[in-house]
Amino acid sequence: MDIEKRLERIERLLIIGTKEVLTTSDVALLLNVSESRIRHLTSAREIPYYKQGGKTYFKKSEIEEWQLSQRIPTNQEIKRRATTYNVIHK
């Protein structure tokens, strides 16, 4: 990636940081995926979005929440749950 494209990407990310409502291209840049991937996620209803006048919009806080929705528990948390389960279901 040449320096001008990098600078343009940085500028767009800075602008996205100040926005609350994002476009498909904003979300693609934020998540570092293609716009077609974002369109696929919306058509599959796997990502929260809004439609207004035929355009698709995203609420930044909901996208951030969605990014963190599939938390993987630590080994310690799994062991704690297993111990609790064993005590309760003896």
ChimeraX attribute file (.defattr): number of C-alpha atoms within 10 A of each C-alpha:
attribute: neighborCount
match mode: 1-to-1
recipient: residues
	/A:1	5
	/A:2	6
	/A:3	8
	/A:4	9
	/A:5	10
	/A:6	11
	/A:7	11
	/A:8	11
	/A:9	13
	/A:10	12
	/A:11	12
	/A:12	14
	/A:13	15
	/A:14	11
	/A:15	11
	/A:16	18
	/A:17	11
	/A:18	9
	/A:19	12
	/A:20	11
	/A:21	15
	/A:22	18
	/A:23	17
	/A:24	20
	/A:25	16
	/A:26	20
	/A:27	21
	/A:28	17
	/A:29	16
	/A:30	17
	/A:31	14
	/A:32	9
	/A:33	12
	/A:34	14
	/A:35	17
	/A:36	12
	/A:37	12
	/A:38	18
	/A:39	16
	/A:40	13
	/A:41	14
	/A:42	16
	/A:43	10
	/A:44	9
	/A:45	10
	/A:46	11
	/A:47	16
	/A:48	15
	/A:49	18
	/A:50	12
	/A:51	9
	/A:52	7
	/A:53	5
	/A:54	7
	/A:55	9
	/A:56	14
	/A:57	18
	/A:58	19
	/A:59	16
	/A:60	22
	/A:61	11
	/A:62	15
	/A:63	18
	/A:64	12
	/A:65	11
	/A:66	13
	/A:67	12
	/A:68	10
	/A:69	9
	/A:70	8
	/A:71	7
	/A:72	9
	/A:73	9
	/A:74	9
	/A:75	9
	/A:76	9
	/A:77	11
	/A:78	12
	/A:79	12
	/A:80	12
	/A:81	12
	/A:82	12
	/A:83	12
	/A:84	11
	/A:85	11
	/A:86	10
	/A:87	9
	/A:88	8
	/A:89	7
	/A:90	5
